[in-house]
Amino acid sequence: MIKKLKLLQIEFSGELKRYELPAFRAAIAKKAGHEHILFHNHTQNGLRNKYPLIQYKQIYGKPAILCIEEGVDEIHHFFKQTSWEIKIGEQTQKLSIKNLNVNQFTMQVWDKLFSYSIINWLALNSKNYVEYQKLIGISDQLSFLENLLTSNILSFAKGISWTIEKNIEVKITEQTRTKQLKHKGVNLSAFDLKFSTNVFLPNYIGLGKGASFGFGTIKQIRK
């Protein structure tokens, strides 16, 4: 099945550090209005357990927002505000748009492979972390991560109402870095990887846990 995907990428002037992304997200959600749940992914009953359609990024040190499908329509709740002044920590910052890109992508599974990098990927939860730690061989660990990455791609597809009918191929080609990063007050293992897959994926979408906070951001590697 082929799916048309709407995507809006907004980059702002100013500087933003990676650890400031949760505060940036909270400030934008507050400005847009907490009744608009796509900005913060919470409902009255708790967490909205679906792929985030508004994601907050740090792109080359600049604050950015990625809007996907319904998120493209919802962003007007922020744009219609008379003031774009937000507070991050103790600092007040007036946002101005540096770049704005609107795209429509054709999502499909191809007969060829695309190469990507993924940074700060939170692949492991409390359950599969234990399973991963039991694996001794590097090949077994990579195979385990490849299965998780495949699941993350399928979750993304489900979140944009795209039914994938072909087999997905995912191959990790290089594991460049593993580190500990804090997410919602908890230290988690984060991976920087390069991988190939037969699924076309737009630049800067997030995969895995914490995607709306800028974790698991991908970018295509051009050959």
C-alpha positions as CSV (number, residue, x, y, z in Angstrom):
1,M,0.0,0.0,0.0
2,I,1.3,3.5,-1.0
3,K,0.6,6.4,1.5
4,K,0.9,10.1,0.8
5,L,2.4,11.8,3.9
6,K,2.2,15.5,4.7
7,L,5.2,17.0,6.6
8,L,6.0,20.5,7.8
9,Q,9.4,21.3,9.2
10,I,9.8,24.6,11.0
11,E,13.2,25.8,12.1
12,F,13.5,28.9,14.4
13,S,16.3,31.3,14.9
14,G,18.2,31.3,18.2
15,E,20.0,28.5,20.0
16,L,18.7,25.4,21.8
17,K,20.7,22.8,23.7
18,R,19.6,19.2,23.6
19,Y,18.7,19.0,27.3
20,E,16.4,22.0,26.8
21,L,14.1,20.1,24.4
22,P,11.6,19.1,27.1
23,A,11.3,22.8,28.2
24,F,10.9,23.9,24.6
25,R,8.1,21.3,24.1
26,A,6.3,22.4,27.3
27,A,6.6,26.1,26.3
28,I,5.2,25.5,22.8
29,A,2.4,23.3,24.2
30,K,1.5,26.0,26.7
31,K,1.5,28.7,24.1
32,A,-0.7,26.7,21.7
33,G,-3.1,25.6,24.5
34,H,-3.1,22.4,26.5
35,E,-6.5,21.5,25.0
36,H,-4.7,20.6,21.8
37,I,-3.3,17.2,22.7
38,L,-1.0,16.7,19.7
39,F,1.3,19.3,21.1
40,H,2.0,17.3,24.3
41,N,0.6,13.8,23.6
42,H,-1.5,13.6,26.8
43,T,-5.2,13.2,27.2
44,Q,-7.4,13.6,30.3
45,N,-6.9,9.9,31.0
46,G,-3.2,9.9,30.7
47,L,-0.7,9.4,27.9
48,R,-1.8,9.3,24.3
49,N,-0.3,6.0,23.3
50,K,0.2,6.8,19.6
51,Y,3.0,7.9,17.4
52,P,3.7,11.7,18.1
53,L,2.5,13.8,15.1
54,I,4.2,17.0,16.5
55,Q,7.9,16.5,17.4
56,Y,10.4,18.9,18.9
57,K,13.9,18.9,17.5
58,Q,17.3,20.5,17.8
59,I,18.6,20.9,14.2
60,Y,22.2,22.2,13.9
61,G,21.7,23.8,17.3
62,K,18.5,25.5,16.4
63,P,15.0,24.8,17.9
64,A,12.7,23.1,15.4
65,I,9.3,21.5,15.2
66,L,8.3,18.7,12.9
67,C,4.6,18.4,12.1
68,I,3.3,15.2,10.5
69,E,-0.2,14.6,9.0
70,E,-2.8,16.0,11.4
71,G,0.1,17.8,13.2
72,V,0.4,20.0,10.1
73,D,-3.1,21.3,10.5
74,E,-2.8,21.6,14.3
75,I,0.3,23.9,14.3
76,H,-1.9,26.8,13.4
77,H,-2.9,26.9,17.1
78,F,0.6,28.1,17.8
79,F,1.0,30.3,14.7
80,K,-2.2,32.3,15.5
81,Q,-0.7,33.5,18.8
82,T,0.0,37.2,18.8
83,S,3.2,36.7,20.8
84,W,5.8,34.0,20.1
85,E,7.8,34.7,23.3
86,I,8.5,31.6,25.3
87,K,10.4,30.8,28.5
88,I,13.0,28.0,28.6
89,G,14.3,27.6,32.1
90,E,15.1,31.2,33.3
91,Q,15.6,32.5,29.8
92,T,12.9,34.2,27.8
93,Q,13.2,33.8,24.1
94,K,11.2,35.4,21.2
95,L,10.9,32.9,18.4
96,S,11.3,33.9,14.7
97,I,11.1,31.5,11.8
98,K,14.4,30.8,10.0
99,N,13.2,28.1,7.6
100,L,9.8,26.6,6.8
101,N,9.5,23.6,4.5
102,V,6.3,21.9,3.5
103,N,6.6,18.5,1.8
104,Q,4.4,15.6,0.7
105,F,6.1,12.2,0.5
106,T,5.1,9.0,-1.1
107,M,5.6,6.3,1.5
108,Q,6.2,2.8,0.2
109,V,8.5,-0.3,0.6
110,W,11.0,-0.4,-2.2
111,D,13.1,-3.1,-4.0
112,K,16.2,-1.1,-3.1
113,L,17.8,0.0,0.2
114,F,18.1,3.5,1.7
115,S,20.8,4.4,4.2
116,Y,20.1,6.4,7.3
117,S,21.7,7.6,10.5
118,I,19.8,7.6,13.8
119,I,21.0,9.5,16.9
120,N,20.0,9.2,20.5
121,W,17.8,6.2,19.8
122,L,16.2,4.9,23.0
123,A,15.7,1.3,21.8
124,L,15.5,-0.4,25.2
125,N,12.8,-0.4,27.8
126,S,13.0,-2.0,31.3
127,K,12.0,-5.4,29.9
128,N,14.1,-5.7,26.7
129,Y,17.1,-4.1,28.4
130,V,17.4,-7.2,30.6
131,E,17.2,-9.4,27.4
132,Y,19.8,-7.3,25.6
133,Q,22.2,-7.5,28.5
134,K,22.1,-11.3,28.4
135,L,23.3,-11.4,24.8
136,I,27.1,-12.0,24.6
137,G,27.9,-11.9,20.9
138,I,27.9,-8.6,19.0
139,S,26.0,-10.2,16.1
140,D,23.3,-11.3,18.5
141,Q,23.1,-7.8,19.9
142,L,22.8,-6.2,16.5
143,S,20.2,-8.7,15.4
144,F,18.2,-7.8,18.6
145,L,18.5,-4.1,17.8
146,E,17.5,-4.6,14.2
147,N,14.3,-6.3,15.3
148,L,13.5,-3.4,17.6
149,L,14.2,-0.9,14.8
150,T,11.8,-2.8,12.6
151,S,9.2,-2.6,15.2
152,N,9.7,1.1,15.6
153,I,9.3,1.6,11.8
154,L,6.1,-0.4,12.0
155,S,4.9,1.8,14.9
156,F,5.6,4.9,12.8
157,A,3.6,3.4,9.9
158,K,0.7,2.6,12.1
159,G,0.8,6.1,13.6
160,I,0.4,7.7,10.1
161,S,-2.3,5.1,9.1
162,W,0.0,3.4,6.6
163,T,-0.5,-0.3,6.1
164,I,2.8,-2.0,5.1
165,E,2.1,-5.2,3.2
166,K,5.6,-6.1,2.1
167,N,8.5,-7.5,4.2
168,I,10.7,-4.9,5.8
169,E,14.4,-5.3,5.6
170,V,16.6,-3.6,8.3
171,K,20.3,-4.0,8.6
172,I,22.5,-2.1,11.0
173,T,25.7,-1.2,9.1
174,E,27.6,0.7,11.9
175,Q,27.1,1.3,15.6
176,T,29.0,4.5,16.2
177,R,28.2,5.3,19.8
178,T,26.3,4.2,22.9
179,K,25.7,6.5,25.8
180,Q,23.5,7.2,28.8
181,L,20.9,10.0,28.4
182,K,18.2,11.2,30.8
183,H,14.6,11.0,29.7
184,K,11.8,11.9,32.1
185,G,14.3,11.7,35.0
186,V,15.5,8.2,34.1
187,N,18.9,7.3,32.6
188,L,18.5,5.2,29.5
189,S,20.8,3.7,27.0
190,A,20.9,5.7,23.8
191,F,22.4,4.5,20.5
192,D,23.9,6.3,17.5
193,L,23.7,4.0,14.5
194,K,23.8,3.8,10.8
195,F,21.4,1.4,9.1
196,S,19.8,0.5,5.8
197,T,16.2,-0.4,5.0
198,N,13.9,-0.8,2.0
199,V,11.4,1.6,3.6
200,F,11.7,5.2,2.6
201,L,11.7,7.5,5.7
202,P,11.6,11.3,5.7
203,N,14.4,13.2,7.3
204,Y,14.2,14.2,11.0
205,I,11.3,11.9,11.9
206,G,11.8,10.2,15.3
207,L,11.7,6.5,16.0
208,G,11.3,4.7,19.3
209,K,10.8,6.0,22.8
210,G,10.9,9.8,23.3
211,A,10.4,10.6,19.6
212,S,8.5,13.8,20.5
213,F,11.4,15.0,22.6
214,G,14.0,14.7,19.7
215,F,15.2,11.1,20.6
216,G,15.7,8.6,17.7
217,T,15.9,11.3,15.0
218,I,16.9,9.9,11.6
219,K,18.5,11.4,8.6
220,Q,19.1,9.9,5.1
221,I,22.8,9.3,4.2
222,R,23.3,10.4,0.6
223,K,25.7,8.3,-1.4
